[in-house]
Amino acid sequence: MNQRIVSHAYSADDPGLPSPPAVTDIRHTLREQSRNASANAEPRLGPTVPAAVRRWKLWLLTVCGIYPTIVLLGLATNPVLEDLYLPVRLAVLVPAAAAAMVWQINPRLQRHFGAWLTR
């Protein structure tokens, strides 16, 4: 910060204004506040960083979830979509399968196989 602005804001001629705080004083105060906050904090239960998931296990779990989803969606929509070309049918099936995987199937599979995924 510009020394001229600081000295003008904290005018030494006016006895009613405080002197400018030193940067080291502010750092010391913040350090003390941080120490006090961490000392008074409640202990955390469990690990603070989630355990690493094995990618091949996550891939296997995803394959086991998406295959039956695509088969069932294909069978359910076949009477309606059978006259359409394959890319159009897939344009309908893929977003539906992805939505089912993201919001329904994967959370349940990960909850059920969570311990196995991190071993």
ZIJODA-V411740 format. One record per pair of residues at least 24 apart in sequence whose ideal C-beta (glycine too) atoms are under 7 Angstrom apart, sorted by the first residue. I is the first residue (numbers start at 0). J is the second residue. D is the distance in Angstrom with one decimal. If there is no record, write none. Layout:
I|J|D  I|J|D
This chain:
50|117|3.9  51|117|6.8  52|116|4.8  52|117|6.0  53|116|6.3  56|115|6.7  56|116|5.1  57|116|6.3  60|108|5.2  60|112|6.0  64|100|6.1  64|104|4.5  64|105|6.4  64|108|5.4  65|96|6.3  65|100|5.8  68|96|5.0  68|99|5.4  68|100|6.4  68|104|6.3  69|96|5.3  72|96|5.7
